[in-house]
Amino acid sequence: MPNREEITYILVHDRMPSHDKIAPLTDTAFRLMIEAWCLASVLGKDGKRLRRTWDAMGTKNSRVELTEGGLIELTAAHATVHDYLDIQRSQVEIGKAKEKKSKASRIANHRRWHINKGVSDPECEFCLKEVA
């Protein structure tokens, strides 16, 4: 299991299942849509993937449902989740959030192991700032 700083996620609106484009989907197409969103997040391409990856996912019928329903946009080279960045975080936003969490963890460790124990570590970026 990855540590908490490495975990990414997708956003799913709580009324999404009743949306006009989503409600008519078969269970198979609905599952493929969720898998497509998750894979888009994992690949870090802001909703875009290679067409050959898409063509290997789900069943042909479920892919057709999503493309004809306007949920996946196809070109010869790519398959893109429609309006991905309108709902999901971009890779830049994810990177900033991870860095913010990482820095907060480093500061907490600095307080715990250095400030609270009265220790100054020349290798610690925060101890160095306190001296300056």
C-alpha positions in Angstrom: 0.0 0.0 0.0 1.4 3.4 -0.9 1.9 5.9 1.8 -0.6 8.7 2.1 1.6 11.2 0.3 1.6 8.9 -2.8 -2.1 8.3 -3.0 -3.9 10.1 -5.8 -7.6 10.1 -6.3 -10.4 11.1 -8.7 -13.4 13.2 -7.9 -16.9 11.8 -8.4 -19.8 14.1 -7.9 -22.5 12.6 -5.7 -25.2 13.2 -8.3 -23.0 11.9 -11.2 -25.0 8.6 -11.6 -28.2 10.6 -12.4 -26.5 12.9 -14.9 -28.2 12.8 -18.4 -25.0 11.2 -20.0 -24.4 8.7 -17.2 -27.8 7.4 -16.3 -28.5 5.5 -19.5 -25.1 3.7 -19.4 -25.0 -0.1 -19.0 -23.2 -1.4 -15.9 -20.3 -2.5 -18.1 -19.9 1.0 -19.7 -20.3 2.7 -16.3 -17.5 0.6 -14.9 -15.3 1.3 -18.0 -15.9 5.0 -17.5 -14.7 4.8 -13.9 -11.7 2.8 -15.0 -10.9 5.3 -17.7 -11.0 8.1 -15.2 -8.8 6.2 -12.8 -6.3 5.3 -15.5 -6.2 8.9 -16.7 -5.2 9.9 -13.2 -2.6 7.2 -12.9 -1.1 7.9 -16.3 -0.8 11.6 -15.4 -1.8 12.8 -18.9 -4.7 15.1 -17.8 -7.3 12.8 -19.4 -5.5 11.7 -22.5 -4.1 8.3 -23.3 -2.9 6.4 -26.3 -5.7 5.1 -28.5 -4.3 1.6 -28.4 -4.6 1.6 -24.6 -8.2 2.6 -24.9 -8.9 0.0 -27.6 -7.7 -2.7 -25.2 -10.0 -1.6 -22.3 -13.5 -3.0 -21.5 -15.6 -4.5 -24.2 -16.2 -3.1 -27.7 -19.8 -2.4 -26.8 -18.9 -0.5 -23.7 -16.3 1.6 -25.5 -18.9 2.4 -28.2 -21.4 3.5 -25.5 -18.9 5.9 -24.0 -17.7 7.4 -27.3 -21.1 7.7 -28.8 -22.3 9.2 -25.5 -19.7 11.9 -25.7 -17.8 10.7 -22.6 -14.7 9.7 -24.5 -13.3 11.6 -27.4 -11.3 9.7 -30.0 -8.6 10.7 -32.5 -6.4 8.4 -34.5 -3.7 8.5 -31.8 -5.5 9.3 -28.6 -8.6 8.7 -26.4 -9.4 11.6 -24.1 -11.9 11.7 -21.2 -14.4 14.5 -22.1 -14.0 17.6 -19.9 -11.5 15.8 -17.7 -9.9 18.9 -16.3 -13.3 20.5 -15.6 -13.7 18.0 -12.8 -10.4 16.3 -12.0 -7.1 17.9 -10.8 -4.4 18.4 -13.4 -1.0 16.8 -12.9 0.4 20.3 -12.0 -2.3 20.6 -9.3 -1.5 17.1 -8.0 2.2 17.8 -8.0 1.6 21.0 -6.0 -0.6 19.2 -3.5 1.9 16.4 -3.0 4.7 18.9 -2.5 2.6 20.8 0.1 1.9 17.6 2.0 5.5 16.6 1.8 6.7 19.9 3.1 4.2 19.8 6.0 5.5 16.4 6.9 9.1 17.6 6.9 8.2 20.6 9.0 6.3 18.3 11.5 9.4 16.1 11.7 11.6 19.1 12.2 9.5 20.3 15.1 9.3 16.8 16.6 13.0 15.8 16.3 14.8 19.2 16.4 12.7 22.0 18.0 11.1 19.9 20.7 14.4 18.2 21.6 16.6 21.3 21.3 18.6 19.8 18.5 20.1 21.7 15.5 20.9 19.6 12.5 23.1 21.1 9.8 21.5 18.8 7.2 18.0 20.0 8.1 16.6 22.7 5.7 14.5 24.2 8.5 17.3 24.3 11.1 19.3 26.2 8.6 16.6 28.8 8.2 16.3 29.3 12.0 20.1 30.1 12.2 20.0 32.6 9.3 
